[in-house]
């Protein structure tokens, strides 16, 4: 048949590649192993009969000393496990861990970590029947060695049995025999949870994967049968006080590392638990939560358990939980308040029929509770609180339209929150409130949007923080509802916001400039034309404290106005003292167009032209992230940065404008290997064929063979008068020239050491500076007097360099030993004199 012929061709090709594992192809083993891994991945499931035999060769190669391609071999081995299954692979190449030999050697122990991440769709029964007994025997040997005083061997066997247990999550992922094999391992897993703390994370992960990856109804029913056994174990382990140390005062309780896997396994098991059993367990959790003598850490863990039950509760249970957490929304304890908001957020976000019924029944109560708790909401609770409000706004009806006006001030202030996610949620909620207004105001869409904008505009009467937040919110709303804005509303918005461009508060001016940029970008020309004059005059009338800070943003706005209308229109509205700026903007834009046209040809030009019609995003309009705005910003930085910025930044901008990437080729006999992982190192951002030549410093001086400078003096025009005075290694030269008065000054030249050819100045010898050496006795210790000279005391020479304050500590330390040596010498002399008198 065709299938048999195809398998024969595959087998022939596979044998040819497998022959590459011979030693004569040693240099190509890396590529051969990768090719084998591809064979395993593509055809391993259908051709496991003849491919499994090649695994023996892989194990033999891996066992050789200093095998250089271990990573490639283990990758190919993992592909074989993923395609053929762990049962087939371990049958072809057993682990060989039962051998008792001295010294202990397990040549195939590398297979355990190599298999861990590749086991899928395997038989859980094979793990129970073959690998669990092996893990038990290895643990017994470890205990035996530990009792006999051999900790190193015990540690080795412990590591091996833990690596076998680490394979369990892979066998639980999409298990092919869950219904038949789980009853035989269920009790073992329960015992491992309670008795083996070192296996809890592994077992919890296995239980979670069993539930999440086995979606068949019969598998879920089989797992649900053991809910009454596993849920109490998970509850007790998660809330065990012995495992949860009390936190320090003022610190958040930190659960042990295994707490999070326990909670994840608990949530997974609750999804398959029967409703009656789940309600009974939830009642026990609530009764535990209402106890007053609980420690803060235990109460926090029980709150987590209650939160885990929320997606699966019935409407009466949801009502009881809401009644319990309502007083906590006003709690002075920020941790309790945040947990209460988090649970309420989960109750409002679930989409089960019970949760929908709960929202409909308690919507008025929810609105009232959230409005009353506004004044007591802590900063840490802002994010879950905003999510709660978002879910309520999405379910508002025309009868609850007043709720929109009630929460507008809070949403505006949250636009300026420190937390980035809270700011994003506030803007999202403002947009949701705009759509809710269209749904609930019983008016047309444009009238409803107008009324909503008027509500937001009221924030301009508040503090500077409120004004800045209001302008930011208006900018986002204008971008979202640009098609529903009437001419009168646009006029009112621009006139209201432009007033704040002359504010003395930078945050207000920054928000107003952002609003102007957004309106220029989204509003049509006919709506904006009548406001151009006011915009230009307002932008160019700066306050003293914001003039330089926002000059770049003003330039971007003027450039957008010129692009939207024309240069002539904008130039006619700009005062004479600012006309040069517009001329410069036009020149830079024309230059950029010429560069773009020269750089883009053919398809690239078509892509560039089609890009112009693409609607910019809100971030592009606000933060200048589009292509044209980036170029405009770079040009502006050069202009505003001064001549030095122009000189230093022009070349960098030109290089960035050229763009592109290149692949750096090798030598003439070294072709580029695109399969090499290090090929990324050859990708460069500059054209290798146009390497810049290093600038060589031109020197007018010659050098001798030793590399030293040869300086020769040239005769200058006119008469020169040279006075050389050598003192402590420096030279003063004064040159008077009658022909050029500029040469009539004093120049100092640094000392030039002798050596090599060229100018050699007479350097003072070391004896000229070593004061006191002329008094030193030749045949005895100490100093001696000489006729016609001062007594040999310790003299410190008066030098101008010693007055330098920065070197005061260093210079002081040089003479710190003078007195000590003098005292030592006088003491020795006194002893000798005393002996002579005897």
C-alpha positions in Angstrom: 0.0 0.0 0.0 1.0 3.7 -0.3 1.4 3.9 3.5 3.8 1.0 3.6 5.8 2.5 0.7 6.0 5.8 2.5 7.1 4.2 5.7 9.8 2.3 3.8 11.1 5.6 2.3 11.1 7.2 5.7 12.9 4.3 7.2 15.6 4.4 4.5 16.1 8.1 5.0 16.2 7.7 8.8 18.8 4.9 8.6 21.0 7.1 6.4 20.9 9.9 9.0 21.4 7.5 11.8 24.6 6.3 10.1 26.0 9.8 10.7 26.5 8.9 14.3 29.6 6.9 13.4 32.9 8.3 14.7 34.1 9.2 11.3 31.4 11.8 11.1 32.3 13.3 14.5 32.5 16.8 13.3 28.9 16.7 12.0 27.3 15.1 15.1 25.6 18.3 16.1 23.7 18.5 12.8 23.0 14.8 12.8 21.4 14.9 16.2 19.2 17.8 15.2 18.1 15.9 12.1 17.2 12.9 14.2 15.2 15.1 16.5 13.3 16.4 13.5 12.6 12.8 12.4 11.3 11.9 15.9 9.1 15.0 16.0 7.5 14.5 12.5 7.3 10.7 12.2 8.0 9.3 15.7 4.4 8.5 16.5 3.9 6.5 13.3 7.4 4.9 13.0 8.2 4.1 16.6 8.9 0.5 15.7 12.3 1.2 14.0 13.1 4.6 15.4 13.1 3.4 19.0 16.1 1.3 18.4 18.2 4.4 17.6 17.7 5.6 21.2 20.2 2.9 22.3 22.9 4.6 20.2 22.0 8.0 21.7 22.4 6.6 25.3 25.7 5.1 24.4 27.0 8.3 23.0 25.8 10.3 26.0 27.6 7.9 28.4 31.0 8.6 26.7 33.5 10.8 28.6 33.3 14.5 27.8 30.6 14.2 25.1 30.6 17.6 23.5 27.0 17.6 22.1 25.0 16.8 25.2 22.5 19.7 24.7 21.7 18.6 21.1 21.4 14.9 22.2 19.0 15.7 25.1 16.9 17.9 22.8 16.5 15.0 20.3 15.8 12.6 23.1 13.0 14.9 24.4 11.5 15.0 20.9 11.5 11.2 20.9 9.7 11.1 24.3 7.2 13.7 23.1 6.4 11.8 19.9 6.6 8.1 21.0 5.6 8.3 24.6 7.5 7.7 27.8 6.4 4.0 27.9 7.9 3.2 24.5 11.1 5.1 25.2 11.7 3.6 28.7 11.0 0.1 27.2 13.7 0.6 24.6 16.3 2.2 26.9 15.6 1.3 30.6 16.8 3.7 33.3 19.0 1.0 34.9 18.7 2.5 38.4 18.3 -0.8 40.3 22.0 -1.7 39.9 24.0 -1.9 43.2 27.6 -1.3 42.4 30.6 0.3 44.1 31.2 3.1 43.3 27.7 4.2 42.6 27.3 4.9 38.9 24.0 5.5 37.0 25.0 6.2 33.3 21.4 6.8 32.3 20.3 9.1 35.1 20.4 12.1 32.7 17.2 10.7 31.1 15.1 11.7 34.1 15.5 15.5 33.8 15.5 15.2 30.0 12.1 13.6 30.0 10.5 15.9 32.5 9.2 18.6 30.2 8.4 16.4 27.2 5.9 13.7 28.6 2.4 14.2 27.2 -0.5 12.0 26.4 1.0 9.0 28.2 -0.4 6.3 30.4 -0.7 7.2 34.1 -1.0 3.5 34.8 2.6 3.0 33.6 3.9 5.5 36.1 1.9 3.8 38.9 3.1 0.3 38.0 6.7 0.9 36.9 8.1 4.1 38.2 6.4 4.5 41.7 7.9 1.2 43.0 11.3 2.3 41.6 11.0 5.6 43.5 10.1 3.7 46.7 13.0 1.4 46.5 15.4 4.3 45.9 14.0 6.1 48.9 14.5 3.0 51.0 18.1 2.8 49.9 18.6 6.4 50.8 17.3 5.8 54.2 19.6 2.8 54.6 22.7 4.8 53.6 21.6 7.6 55.9 21.3 5.3 58.9 24.8 3.8 58.1 26.4 7.2 58.2 26.8 7.7 54.4 25.1 11.1 53.7 26.6 11.5 50.2 25.2 8.2 48.9 21.8 8.9 50.7 21.6 12.3 49.0 22.3 10.7 45.6 19.4 8.2 46.0 17.1 11.0 47.3 17.8 13.1 44.3 17.0 10.2 41.9 13.6 9.3 43.6 12.6 13.0 43.6 13.4 13.2 39.8 11.2 10.2 39.3 8.3 11.9 41.2 8.9 15.0 39.0 7.7 13.0 36.0 4.2 12.7 37.5 2.8 16.0 36.2 3.8 15.0 32.6 2.0 11.6 33.0 -1.1 13.6 34.3 -1.2 15.9 31.3 -3.8 14.6 28.9 -3.6 11.1 30.4 -4.9 8.4 28.2 -6.1 6.0 30.9 -7.3 8.4 33.7 -10.5 6.6 34.5 -8.9 3.2 34.9 -5.6 4.2 36.5 -6.6 7.1 38.9 -8.2 4.9 41.6 -4.9 3.0 42.1 -2.9 6.2 42.6 -5.4 8.4 44.4 -4.6 7.1 47.9 -0.9 7.4 47.2 -1.2 11.0 46.2 -3.2 11.8 49.3 -0.6 10.2 51.5 2.2 12.1 49.7 0.4 15.4 50.4 0.1 14.9 54.1 3.3 12.9 54.8 5.8 14.2 52.2 6.3 18.0 52.3 9.0 17.6 49.7 6.4 16.3 47.2 3.5 18.7 47.8 4.3 21.0 45.0 4.7 18.2 42.5 1.5 16.4 43.6 -0.5 19.7 43.6 0.7 20.4 40.1 -0.3 16.9 39.0 -3.8 17.2 40.4 -4.3 20.6 38.7 -3.1 19.2 35.4 -5.4 16.1 35.7 -8.4 18.4 36.0 -7.4 21.1 33.5 -6.2 18.9 30.7 -8.8 16.1 30.9 -12.0 17.7 29.8 -14.0 14.5 29.1 -17.2 14.2 31.3 -16.2 10.7 32.4 -12.8 11.9 33.6 -14.4 14.8 35.5 -16.9 12.5 37.1 -14.0 10.1 38.2 -12.0 13.0 39.7 -15.1 14.4 41.4 -15.6 11.2 43.3 -12.5 12.0 45.4 -13.4 15.6 46.2 -14.5 14.7 49.7 -11.0 13.2 50.3 -8.8 15.9 48.7 -10.6 19.1 49.7 -10.2 18.6 53.5 -6.5 17.8 53.0 -5.9 20.9 50.9 -7.9 23.1 53.3 -5.9 21.9 56.3 -2.5 22.1 54.6 -3.2 25.6 53.3 -4.4 27.0 56.7 -2.0 25.0 58.8 -0.6 27.4 61.5 2.6 25.3 61.8 3.4 26.1 58.2 2.5 29.8 58.3 4.8 31.8 60.6 3.4 35.0 62.1 4.5 38.1 60.2 6.5 40.9 61.8 4.5 44.0 62.8 3.8 46.2 59.8 4.7 43.5 57.3 2.4 41.5 54.9 2.2 37.8 55.9 4.4 35.8 53.5 3.1 32.3 52.9 5.5 29.4 52.5 6.6 28.5 49.0 4.1 25.5 48.7 1.0 27.6 49.6 0.3 28.9 46.1 0.4 25.5 44.5 -2.0 24.2 47.2 -4.4 27.1 46.4 -4.2 26.5 42.7 -4.9 22.7 43.2 -7.8 23.6 45.5 -9.4 26.0 42.9 -9.0 23.3 40.2 -10.7 20.7 42.3 -13.6 23.0 43.2 -14.4 23.3 39.5 -15.3 19.5 39.4 -16.9 19.2 42.9 -20.6 18.6 43.2 -22.6 21.7 44.1 -24.0 20.3 47.4 -20.6 19.2 48.7 -19.2 22.6 47.6 -21.9 24.5 49.5 -21.2 22.5 52.7 -17.5 23.2 52.5 -18.2 26.9 51.9 -20.4 27.1 55.0 -17.5 25.7 57.1 -15.2 28.3 55.6 -17.6 31.1 56.5 -18.0 29.9 60.0 -14.3 29.7 60.4 -14.0 33.3 59.0 -16.4 34.7 61.5 -14.4 33.6 64.5 -12.8 36.4 66.4 -9.8 34.7 67.8 -8.1 34.0 64.5 -4.6 35.3 63.9 -4.1 37.9 61.1 -2.2 35.4 59.0 -4.7 32.6 59.4 -7.6 35.0 58.6 -5.8 36.1 55.5 -5.5 32.5 54.3 -9.2 31.8 55.0 -10.1 34.9 52.9 -8.2 33.3 50.1 -10.2 30.1 50.5 -13.5 32.1 50.4 -12.3 33.9 47.3 -11.7 30.5 45.6 -15.3 29.4 46.2 -16.8 32.6 44.6 -17.0 31.4 40.9 -18.9 28.2 41.9 -21.4 29.6 44.5 -25.2 29.7 44.3 -27.1 32.9 44.6 -28.0 32.5 48.4 -24.3 31.8 49.2 -23.3 34.9 47.2 -25.8 37.0 49.2 -24.4 35.7 52.5 -20.8 36.5 51.4 -21.8 40.0 50.2 -23.5 40.6 53.6 -20.3 39.6 55.3 -17.8 41.7 53.3 -20.0 44.9 53.1 -18.8 46.3 56.5 -15.2 45.5 55.5 -15.4 48.0 52.6 -15.2 50.8 55.2 -12.6 49.1 57.3 -9.6 51.1 58.5 -7.4 48.1 57.9 -6.2 48.5 54.3 -5.5 44.7 53.9 -9.0 43.7 55.0 -10.5 46.4 52.8 -8.5 45.3 49.7 -9.5 41.7 50.2 -13.1 42.7 50.5 -13.0 44.7 47.3 -11.2 41.8 45.6 -13.9 39.3 46.5 -16.6 41.8 45.4 -14.8 42.2 42.1 -14.8 38.4 41.6 -18.5 38.3 42.4 -19.4 40.9 39.8 -17.1 39.6 37.1 -18.3 36.0 36.9 -20.8 35.1 34.2 -22.7 32.1 35.6 -26.6 32.3 35.9 -26.3 32.6 39.7 -24.0 35.6 39.4 -26.2 37.3 36.8 -29.2 36.9 39.1 -27.2 38.2 42.1 -26.3 41.4 40.2 -29.8 42.1 39.0 -31.2 41.6 42.5 -28.6 43.6 44.4 -27.7 46.3 41.8 -29.2 49.2 43.8 -27.6 48.0 47.0 -24.3 47.6 45.2 -24.5 51.2 43.9 -25.3 52.5 47.3 -22.5 50.6 49.1 -19.8 51.7 46.6 -20.9 55.4 46.7 -20.9 55.4 50.5 -17.4 53.8 50.7 -15.8 56.4 48.4 -14.5 58.5 51.3 -12.9 55.5 53.1 -11.4 53.8 50.0 -7.6 53.4 50.4 -5.1 53.8 47.7 -4.3 50.1 47.7 -7.9 49.3 47.1 -8.3 51.6 44.0 -7.7 49.0 41.4 -10.3 46.4 42.6 -12.7 49.2 43.4 -12.5 50.6 39.8 -13.1 47.1 38.5 -16.2 46.8 40.6 -17.5 50.1 39.3 -16.7 49.0 35.7 -18.8 45.9 36.0 -21.7 47.9 37.5 -21.6 50.6 34.8 -21.7 47.8 32.2 -25.0 46.6 33.6 -26.7 50.0 34.3 -30.2 50.6 33.1 -32.1 53.9 32.3 -33.4 53.8 35.9 -29.9 54.0 37.3 -28.6 56.8 35.0 -27.9 59.1 38.0 -25.0 56.7 39.0 -22.9 58.0 36.1 -23.0 61.6 37.4 -22.2 60.4 40.9 -18.9 58.7 40.0 -17.6 61.1 37.4 -15.5 63.1 39.9 -13.8 60.0 41.3 -13.0 58.7 37.8 -11.4 62.1 36.8 -9.2 62.1 39.9 -8.1 58.5 39.3 -6.8 59.6 35.9 -3.9 61.1 37.9 -3.3 58.1 40.1 0.3 56.9 40.8 -0.5 53.3 39.8 -0.4 52.9 36.0 -3.0 50.2 36.0 -5.4 52.3 38.0 -4.9 55.1 35.5 -5.7 52.8 32.6 -8.8 51.5 34.4 -10.0 55.0 35.1 -9.8 56.0 31.4 -11.5 52.7 30.5 -14.3 53.4 32.9 -14.8 56.9 31.6 -15.3 55.5 28.1 -17.6 52.8 29.5 -19.6 55.6 31.2 -19.9 57.4 27.9 -21.4 54.4 26.2 -23.7 53.9 29.2 -24.9 57.5 28.9 -26.0 56.7 25.3 -27.8 53.7 26.6 -29.4 55.2 29.7 -30.2 58.9 29.0 -33.2 58.3 26.7 -31.8 60.8 24.1 -30.1 60.6 20.8 -26.4 59.5 20.8 -25.0 62.9 20.1 -27.2 64.6 22.7 -26.3 62.0 25.3 -22.6 62.4 24.6 -22.9 66.2 24.9 -24.6 65.9 28.3 -21.8 63.5 29.4 -19.1 65.9 28.2 -20.8 68.8 30.2 -20.6 66.6 33.3 -16.8 66.1 32.8 -16.3 69.8 32.0 -17.4 70.7 35.5 -14.1 69.3 36.8 -12.3 72.4 35.3 -13.5 74.4 38.3 -11.5 72.3 40.8 -7.9 72.4 42.0 -5.0 72.3 39.7 -4.7 68.5 40.0 -8.4 68.2 39.2 -8.1 70.5 36.2 -5.2 68.5 34.8 -7.0 65.2 35.2 -10.2 66.7 33.7 -8.3 67.9 30.6 -6.6 64.5 30.2 -10.0 62.8 30.5 -11.5 65.2 27.9 -8.7 64.4 25.5 -9.4 60.6 25.7 -13.1 61.2 25.3 -12.7 63.4 22.3 -10.6 60.7 20.6 -13.2 58.0 21.4 -16.4 60.0 20.5 -15.0 62.2 17.7 -17.9 61.3 15.4 -20.6 62.5 17.8 -19.2 65.9 18.7 -21.2 68.9 17.5 -19.8 72.3 16.5 -21.0 74.0 19.6 -19.5 71.3 21.9 -16.1 71.6 20.0 -16.1 75.4 20.4 -16.9 75.1 24.1 -14.2 72.5 24.7 -11.5 74.4 22.9 -12.4 77.7 24.5 -12.5 76.1 28.0 -9.2 74.2 27.6 -7.2 76.9 25.8 -7.6 79.2 28.8 -5.3 76.9 30.8 -2.4 77.1 28.3 -1.4 80.3 30.1 -1.6 78.6 33.5 1.4 78.8 35.9 1.1 75.1 36.8 3.1 72.9 34.5 0.9 69.8 34.9 -2.1 71.8 33.7 -0.2 73.3 30.7 1.1 69.8 29.8 -2.4 68.3 29.8 -3.8 71.3 27.8 -1.1 70.8 25.1 -1.9 67.1 24.9 -5.6 68.0 24.5 -4.8 70.4 21.6 -2.7 67.8 19.9 -5.5 65.3 20.1 -8.1 67.7 18.8 -5.9 68.7 15.8 -5.4 65.0 15.0 -9.0 63.8 15.1 -11.3 66.7 14.3 -12.1 67.5 10.6 -10.8 70.7 9.0 -14.2 72.4 8.8 -14.7 71.9 12.6 -11.3 73.2 13.4 -10.8 76.0 10.9 -12.6 78.6 12.9 -10.4 77.9 16.0 -6.9 78.1 14.4 -6.3 81.7 15.1 -7.2 81.3 18.8 -5.0 78.2 19.0 -2.0 79.8 17.5 -2.3 83.0 19.6 -2.8 81.0 22.8 0.1 78.6 22.1 2.6 81.4 21.4 1.6 83.4 24.5 3.6 81.7 27.2 4.0 82.2 30.9 7.6 82.7 32.1 7.8 79.4 34.0 6.5 77.3 31.1 8.0 79.0 28.1 11.1 76.9 27.8 9.7 73.7 29.3 7.0 73.1 26.6 8.6 74.8 23.6 9.1 71.5 21.9 5.5 70.5 22.3 4.4 73.9 20.9 6.5 73.4 17.9 4.9 70.0 17.3 1.4 71.6 17.5 2.4 74.3 15.0 3.8 71.7 12.6 0.5 69.7 12.8 -1.5 72.8 12.1 0.7 73.5 9.0 0.3 70.0 7.8 -3.5 70.0 8.4 -4.1 73.4 6.8 -1.2 75.2 5.0 1.9 77.2 5.8 0.4 80.4 4.4 -2.6 80.2 6.7 -0.7 79.6 9.8 2.0 82.1 8.9 -0.6 84.8 8.5 -1.7 84.2 12.1 1.8 84.1 13.7 3.3 87.4 15.0 6.5 88.6 13.3 8.8 87.6 16.1 7.8 84.0 15.7 7.8 83.9 11.9 11.4 82.4 11.8 10.2 79.3 13.6 7.6 78.6 10.9 10.2 79.1 8.2 12.5 76.7 9.9 9.7 74.1 10.3 8.9 74.3 6.6 12.5 73.9 5.6 13.0 70.9 7.8 9.8 69.3 6.5 10.8 69.8 2.9 14.2 68.4 3.6 12.7 65.4 5.2 10.4 64.8 2.3 13.3 64.9 -0.1 15.2 62.4 2.0 12.2 60.1 2.2 11.6 60.2 -1.5 15.3 59.5 -2.2 15.2 56.6 0.3 11.9 54.9 -0.6 11.4 53.6 -4.1 9.0 51.0 -5.6 7.1 49.0 -3.0 8.6 50.9 -0.1 7.2 54.1 -1.5 3.7 52.5 -1.8 3.9 51.4 1.8 4.9 54.9 2.9 2.0 56.5 0.9 -0.5 54.0 2.3 0.7 54.6 5.8 -0.4 58.3 5.6 -4.1 57.2 5.5 -3.8 55.0 8.5 -5.8 56.3 11.5 -3.3 57.2 14.3 -3.9 55.7 17.7 -4.5 57.7 20.9 -0.9 57.1 22.0 0.4 58.3 18.6 -1.4 61.6 18.9 -0.6 62.2 22.5 3.0 61.0 22.8 4.3 61.7 19.2 5.0 58.1 18.5 4.2 58.1 14.8 6.9 58.3 12.2 6.5 62.0 11.2 6.3 63.1 14.8 9.5 61.2 15.8 11.3 63.0 13.0 9.8 66.3 14.0 10.9 65.7 17.6 14.4 64.9 16.6 14.6 68.0 14.5 13.2 70.1 17.3 15.8 68.8 19.7 18.5 69.9 17.4 17.1 73.4 17.0 16.3 74.0 20.7 19.6 72.4 21.8 21.8 75.1 20.3 24.5 75.0 17.7 26.4 72.3 19.5 23.4 70.0 19.3 23.0 70.7 15.6 26.7 69.9 15.0 26.8 66.8 17.1 23.3 65.4 16.5 23.0 65.9 12.7 25.1 62.9 11.8 23.4 60.6 14.3 20.0 61.6 13.0 21.2 61.0 9.4 22.5 57.5 10.4 19.2 56.7 12.1 17.2 57.9 9.2 19.0 55.6 6.8 18.1 52.5 8.9 18.4 48.9 7.8 20.4 45.9 8.9 23.2 44.0 7.3 24.8 40.5 7.8 28.5 40.7 8.2 30.2 38.1 6.0 33.2 36.0 6.9 36.5 35.7 5.1 37.0 34.6 1.6 37.1 30.9 2.6 34.5 31.2 5.4 30.9 31.1 4.1 28.1 32.3 6.4 26.4 29.4 8.2 22.7 30.4 8.7 22.1 27.3 10.9 24.7 28.4 13.4 23.0 29.8 16.6 25.7 32.5 16.7 24.5 34.0 13.4 22.8 36.7 15.4 26.2 38.1 16.2 26.7 38.8 12.5 23.6 41.1 12.2 24.9 44.7 12.3 23.1 48.0 12.1 25.7 49.7 9.8 26.8 48.8 6.3 30.1 46.8 6.6 31.1 47.9 3.1 31.1 51.5 4.1 33.1 51.4 7.3 34.3 54.7 8.5 38.0 55.2 8.4 39.4 56.1 11.7 40.6 59.6 11.8 44.4 59.8 12.2 45.8 62.7 14.2 48.1 64.6 12.0 51.4 65.4 13.7 53.9 67.8 12.5 56.6 66.2 14.7 58.7 63.2 13.6 59.3 60.1 15.7 62.4 58.2 16.3 62.6 54.3 16.0 61.7 54.1 19.7 58.5 55.9 19.1 59.5 59.2 20.9 58.8 62.6 19.5 61.6 64.5 17.8 61.0 68.2 18.2 63.0 70.7 16.3 62.8 74.5 16.7 62.3 76.6 13.6 63.6 80.1 13.2 60.8 82.6 13.6 60.6 85.8 11.6 62.1 88.8 13.4 64.3 88.9 16.3 63.7 86.6 19.3 64.9 87.0 22.7 65.1 83.7 24.7 65.6 83.6 28.4 65.8 80.0 29.8 65.6 79.6 33.6 65.6 76.0 34.9 64.2 75.5 38.4 62.9 72.2 39.9 62.2 70.6 36.5 60.3 73.5 34.8 61.4 76.0 32.1 60.1 79.5 31.5 60.6 81.0 28.1 59.8 84.6 27.3 59.8 85.6 23.6 59.6 89.2 22.4 58.8 89.7 18.8 58.7 93.3 17.4 56.9 92.2 14.2 53.9 90.5 16.0 52.6 92.0 19.3 50.6 88.8 19.9 53.8 86.8 20.5 54.7 89.1 23.4 53.6 86.8 26.1 55.0 84.2 28.5 54.7 80.6 27.6 55.4 77.6 29.8 56.6 74.3 28.5 56.5 71.1 30.5 59.6 69.1 31.3 60.9 66.8 28.5 62.8 63.8 29.8 66.0 62.8 28.1 66.3 59.7 26.0 66.4 59.1 22.2 67.2 61.7 19.6 65.8 65.3 19.6 65.9 68.1 22.1 67.5 67.1 25.4 67.3 69.6 28.2 69.7 69.4 31.1 67.6 67.8 33.9 68.6 68.4 37.5 70.1 65.4 39.1 68.5 63.6 42.0 71.2 64.9 44.4 69.9 68.4 43.9 66.6 67.4 45.5 67.8 64.9 48.1 68.3 67.3 50.9 70.7 66.3 53.8 72.6 63.6 52.0 75.8 65.7 52.1 75.8 65.3 55.9 75.6 61.5 55.9 78.6 59.8 57.4 80.4 57.3 55.1 81.7 54.8 57.8 79.3 55.4 60.7 75.6 55.9 61.4 73.9 59.2 61.5 75.0 62.6 60.3 78.2 64.6 60.9 79.0 68.3 61.0 80.9 69.9 58.2 83.0 73.1 58.4 81.3 76.2 56.9 77.9 74.6 56.7 74.8 74.6 59.0 74.2 71.9 61.6 72.7 68.8 60.1 69.1 69.3 61.3 66.0 68.2 59.4 65.2 71.1 57.1 62.0 71.2 55.1 62.5 73.1 51.8 60.1 76.0 51.1 58.3 75.1 48.0 55.2 76.8 46.4 53.7 73.4 45.6 53.4 72.6 49.3 50.6 75.2 49.7 48.1 73.3 47.6 45.2 72.5 49.9 44.0 69.5 47.9 47.4 67.8 48.6 47.7 69.0 52.2 47.0 65.6 53.8 49.5 63.8 51.5 52.2 66.3 52.0 51.7 66.3 55.8 52.2 62.6 55.9 55.6 62.8 54.2 57.2 64.5 57.2 55.2 62.7 59.9 58.2 60.5 60.7 60.8 63.2 61.2 60.2 63.7 64.9 59.9 60.0 65.6 63.3 59.3 64.0 64.9 62.2 65.8 63.6 60.9 69.2 64.9 57.5 68.3 68.3 58.8 67.4 68.6 61.0 70.5 67.6 58.1 72.8 70.3 55.9 71.2 72.9 58.6 71.7 71.9 59.2 75.3 72.4 55.5 76.1 75.9 55.5 74.5 76.8 58.6 76.5 75.6 57.0 79.7 77.8 53.9 79.1 80.9 56.0 78.4 80.4 57.9 81.7 80.5 54.5 83.5 
